[in-house]
Amino acid sequence: MAYVASEIQHRLQSLEDIRHLLRSIRAMSAICWRRARARLRSAQQYASAVDRQLALATTFPTALTRGTHHPPRGGVPDAQRPAALPVPSVAEGSIAEGSVGLIALTSDRGLCGTFNVGLVAHALDFIEREREGGREIKVIALGEYGERFFRRADCELLYTQHFPLTHAVSFVEARDIVAKVKRFYEVKAFNTLYLIYNQFVSFGRYQRVEVRLLPPDLAAVWRSVRESLQSDQPLVPEDLILGTPPRGLQDFLLWEHLAVQVYLALVESMVSEQGARLQTMDAAITNLDERVEQLRLQYHAIRQESITREVLEVQSNARSRRSYGMAGS
């Protein structure tokens, strides 16, 4: 009985140590979540500004803006388009030919529930779908979890990068990633590029998103900017003075748009990851508290049983002594 009580005490001490660890991880995740949430607001503002400039720049017809995006699917009537907006020359289905690149954005570590599981399952469905169409898939894994998973899945990895738990993703890193992607794209390692990540919805809620990065969907950018403008506000100001050649401006803004999309995905994934980790830690702490309470009740029951047994033994000894004394007299 003493051995059982001491074992329970040892387990209670171990659970207290685990509780301290879980609370530390939770506190760290809360700090990272608040920081990433603040970065997300500023990143969204900058992304909106880049999209407005890109939509403006692509109203100038150049060779770069022809064949780089899908034709709109009836979302924007021809009468509402600027006269200078180029009509894409590439058929919508033709962009899917050749090799396909996939950026899968996961976390470096676990302890965040189903954050990674659902995302890699979505990525596998995407890979299987593209392979059935006869296309080769090349993966860029951002996050150690994704790197380990896709290596085990025998996928071709072009590039990997890790993001530690306490790491704050910067726009400089997003530019570095896009620079590597640009080199792969220029040497025709892939013809199209997609990004799959967990998009932030609200605290503890996220959704898996599949985005085409290359070739850029300029028509979608134009539509989103047009919808954000007031009905009487022109897309192209009448007093516009363009000091940079349209071709150079478009090239810069296209890659800046891509860098912003990657950075937004990194920040939103970080916010979603830390929110999921916070919920996981809260659930783990609650479960641990329940387990501790059960062990304490069990320990007190064993201790009370031991005390009761000792009292009964003392009482039994006292009776035996009285009986022995009476018999001797």
Helices and strands as residue ranges (DSSP letters): H 2-57, G 78-80, G 92-96, E 100-105, H 115-132, E 137-142, H 144-152, E 156-161, H 171-186, E 192-202, E 205-214, H 218-228, H 246-328
